[in-house]
Amino acid sequence: MAGKLMKALGWSGFVVGCALAKAILQHSRYWDLNGKIVLITGGSRGLGLVLAREFAANGARVAICARDEEDLRHVRDEFASRGDHFFSTLCDVSDRAQVQTMLASVENKFGHVDVLVNNAGTILVGPMEQMTIEDYQEVMRINFWGAVHTTLGVLPSMRKRHQGRIVNITSIGGKVAFPHLLAYTASKFALVGFSEGLRTELAKDEIWVTTVVPNLMRTGSPRNADFRGDHEKEYAWFTITDSLPGASISAERAARQVVRACQNGENEVVIGLSAKLAVLANGVAPGLISDLLAAGNEWLLPGATGSETGRRKGNEGESRVTQRGLTSLTRAAERAK
């Protein structure tokens, strides 16, 4: 009995010691964001825009880039009151030359970048039978190479100063391979590996890299996603899933967790209970999860169709199903952005 008690106390002491060590480490790495220069790619809508608001609320000077001038104009109007503490510019992060020009503009406006948030991305939904090699190449250029371009662009200055934060917004799709998202999943798996490797190599320079693994977020993004196959059905399942309270979370809640993880220099943050459970289950029983997803692909998701081979935006796939109450949370998110 005494032996069991001592063993229990020993484990309790170990757990408490680990928690204390983590708290001390986080405290030593904590960054006050007030006055810091934060660059967010893909910052004109969705999570990127919400992150811009959250970083600004913490006193940071915020720069964003995006591919759409009209979206940028709306964001400029929103942030007009911040004056010289906000900057926006056009940039396609898949183009290295554009990234270099964008970074020069940000540095000319603010100076060196303290925090880089690699958020820009694209989503392509549909059965693999109807994906082309060009689809894979495009998604990789944006979701993976875009982050590589910006990261390599800011690293020389961060290394010289021996400080900096890099936040890579990946996806639960970078930990668990979901069907009908193969190109997207491949790009996010690549980004997770790049982000984790960066962490190990840049720690010696006191540059802390955080890998963010969010679940689906309610940002209104399904309308802007690309779809192949049976467009209406693909858009319907994706939008309904995006609206489910247990399967998706609000962008505002996610943004708060991302900013806190950045401040603390955390290694990884998995956002959303269902995402945490999916990562855990896939780690414990990857074969079982793969079989379950395969069954879902066969019995629940739309099959490949020979008549619809083109690629369309989500808003071109609206139907009576997506106009009903099942998608109410996604609709509310669209109106709020």
C-alpha positions, 0 to 999 in steps of 0.5 A: 500500500505504501509503495503504491502511494509513493508511486502515485505521489511520484507521478503527481510530482512529475506532472506538476514539475512538467507543468511548472517547467512549461509555465516557466518556459512560456513566461521566458518566451512571452512577447508583448505585441504592442508596437510589433510589426505583424505581416499576415498573408491572405489577410483580407478576409476569413481567418486572416482578417480576423487575425488582423483585428486581433493583432491590432487589438493587442497593439501591433502594427499590422500589414496584410497582403492579398490577391484581390484589390476589392477585398483589400479596399474594404479592409483599408476602409475598416482600418482607416482609423489606425492610420500609419499602424496599418498597411495593405498591398497586393501580392500573390504569394505563389509568385516569389518575385511578388513576395520579394516586392511585397516584403520590400514595401512592408519594410519600407513602410514599417521596418523589419517584420517581427511576426510573420503569419502564413495564412494565405491558402486555397481550398479545392474540393472534389473526388480525386478522379476529377483532379488534374495535375494542374490542380495539385500544382496550383494548390501546392504553389499557394498553400506550401510554396507561398509560405516558403517564399515569405518565410525565406524572405523574412528570415535573414532579418530575424536571424540577424536580430536573433528574434522573431515569430513565424506562425504557420496556419495549416489545417486538420487536413495536414494531420488527417487525410480526409477524402475529396480534399486530396490536393489540399491535404497534400499541401497542408501535410507538406506545410506541417512538415516544413513548419515543424522542421523550421521550429527545430532549426530556428530555435538556436536563433531564438526564432519561435515557429508555431504550427497552427492546426485548426478545425473547420472555421466559420468564415464564409469560406465555402463560397470562395472555395473551388469545387470539381465533380458534382458541384451542387452536392460537393458544395452542399456537404462541405457547407453543411459540415462547415456549419455544424457546431461540433465540427467547426468553430468561430474564426474569432475564437480561433484567432484569439488562440492563434495570437496567444500561441504566438505570444507564448512561442508555442510549438503547436496549437490544435484548435477545436475539440473535434480536431484534437480528437481526430489527431489523437484517434489518428495517432492511436489507430490510424488504420481504423480512422482510414477505414472509417474515412474510406467508408464515408467516402464510399457511402456518404460523399458524392461520387465522381461524375463524367458530365461535370468536369469543370471547376467552379466557385462555391457560390456557383453551386447554391441549391435549396439544400444550402439555403436551408437552416443546416447552413445558418452558421456559415451564412451568419459568418458570411454576413459578419465578415 
